[in-house]
Amino acid sequence: MAITKKRKVAEAKVDIEKLYTIKDAMALVKEVNTAKFDASVDLHIRLGVDPRKADQAIRGTVTLPNGTGKTKKVLVLCTPDKEEEAKAAGADYAGLDEFITKIQGGWTDIDVIVATPNVMAQVGKVGRILGPRGLMPNPKTGTVTPDVGAAVSSVKGGKIAFRIDKFGIIHSSIGRVSFTPEKLLENANELLTMVSRMKPSSVKGTYMKSVNVASSMSPGIKIDTKSIID
């Protein structure tokens, strides 16, 4: 596939051998974006862990101080007594049986699902559909809870879930290219600090091996891990 002129210009601005400070990288990722839309800015964090070991399968949540720039559609699966609380907090959908049926029919037009503990048996029926899409509610990410109002507010307020993949890399959005470099930096530091705190005691040697930032349609920029605020 031919490289566009805009992409060539963008790639020329990024020194692939250089490690940029995290501050400089957040400014540069905006400068080299080639998308005509408000692209996502993503961090790719490679960790020196073995994801096959239970204590090293890093996963968690963090609330980005400046949000993600994307309005997330939230479904709350709950009994009728919790529906009003969910909708008052900003849930896009709330209910149970009708949504389980819709999901069984292939509907997954949501970004996050929150569920109360007393309906998880029913939610389990659609686990094979939700799991591969990263939509299955989980107590570790705060999406299985009786306090649905607080959970919905957190998601709408910029709370994101992250998890390591089988290659030992965490991929996570930290905002959009329309964000200022300062806002991207604040979000990046919040995520990186959380990941740093989650270092398993069993890991020896370098924990955070490499960090790259890129927008949806831009070259990757290598970040000097020494410049990251711990």
Number of C-alpha atoms within 10 A of each C-alpha: 3 5 7 10 10 14 17 13 12 18 17 12 12 20 12 13 8 11 19 21 15 25 17 14 24 26 16 19 23 21 14 25 24 20 15 7 12 16 20 23 27 22 24 17 21 19 24 18 25 16 18 12 9 8 14 20 16 22 15 15 16 20 19 22 18 17 21 23 18 13 12 17 17 23 25 28 30 23 15 11 9 18 19 14 17 27 18 12 16 17 26 15 17 23 19 20 13 11 18 18 13 12 18 16 10 10 12 17 10 13 14 22 25 30 28 20 17 14 14 16 10 13 22 15 14 15 18 11 18 18 12 9 11 14 17 20 25 15 12 11 18 21 24 23 18 15 16 25 21 15 25 29 16 16 26 22 17 22 19 21 18 18 18 21 15 11 12 20 22 19 17 20 25 30 27 22 26 15 19 13 18 13 19 31 21 16 23 26 19 19 21 19 15 15 23 15 9 13 18 14 8 8 14 10 8 10 15 17 15 17 22 21 25 25 25 18 16 22 22 22 27 22 23 17 17 11 12 16 12 13
